[in-house]
Amino acid sequence: MPWPTTNGLRNLDGAEADLVRGAVGMMVDTHVSEIRDGAETWLYGVSWFDQWDAGQRLWLLQRVCSAFLGDETIEPSAAIFDATVDAIFCEIIDLVRIEIQQGTASQDERRTCRQSSWRQSVIEAYRCQNDRPPEIDALSVDLPGWNAAVSVIADSILGVRLYQRAEPFRDGDYQQMERFLRDRGLPEDYLTAIPPLRSAGQIQQSIDQIQRFVFDE
């Protein structure tokens, strides 16, 4: 039970785990295209995650998946891991947005949308956490409404974004930063820990490990 959610130290379960698996699987595909095909780097809007190279980002995803879905506990905590979780949920919002923009070409597709879509996956994950669905329909194109639903799911898993609150202290008075970290029970290197540089073989190991978590339910 290795990830410290707002409901305690636990693995993700059920529909919330399925939603995260799906998003991480898409992120791995994006990173593999960047490494092997020279595709343009996809930015998730989370600088603590986006700033690293593709191999480092895959290592971060591996570590987070190991905590979400496996037996690993991430110790000590670090801003890079919290930011990686944020990036996963930014990916989910992007996937919902793309799904809305693409639309559905036929009434048959509209009927199946309730059964298989990113929006339906968000609804099921929300229901898994809250024992009720969000106040939004699987066919809704209200992106702000979907952002709100995804934020509820993310908040339940990640809680307060301490890495965002700590950011102003990063380049300021060291004693203030030290006090901030100490008062919140964070390690001294919370803001300075960085992902290791990875060889081609190590990157492949990360990809293989993530795919085991994504596909071996």
Steps between C-alpha positions, in 0.01 A plus 500: 500500500763749393353833376396761764152600375259717698342173616825356627789299364359269234512369144257629243212261441220428259393769256742763634789260431359427153484872417860553606617188313341626181652847529847369585481262205437796270787693661739210441402491131571873475839466665598201286414700187719781626796270566476267199336715233622847593144619563459843653506508880150511644469746786252426777503847654675379817850647497628271776429211259542659157854627565662153494598300195282212380702230674481681833127553461451130433695421818267731693195329351646162591554603862152648534336195339696276737345690790150534352467143377786300651681439826748788500478787746666820381730614775593770546230711343610745231342775292582310180271211599208723598540689172499171308161415648376844397628437146304175480178685578590775254526221243152379595356848451678521162355165396149612593553826310619317189207260523257793515669677209492190284131448570305195388423435138181302537213422733645151548823657634296728725332196650832322563652818649332419831666159501854581388651848515736709705202692631333179615827391663509828694141442615582149619813613685303779667232250600766264634632770732176670602233227478307722257555630147595861428231740387597466135387266224734280298395682182556847643737731312534737797880498538502714820259247651733216408798693637314531830420127511860400423625748763286329766654163410852644498449683830393177668824334392750786522346739752665838549762577235781572741752526219304795362483668840871443553599650165516864622753397766729329251698808403434699815621491857638154578387511861143573395509205262650278768225604742229438241628149429548416867152622599344273238712197578681512166863391451771762452553397137127510413559783251845399381463128423537434127438187287814316390627506144422168332676283245307353207482166681374658820236696310375176344484343846281789617274460196468125561423551869235763432336283236478213748310727736282635221406171336537236775200584716 
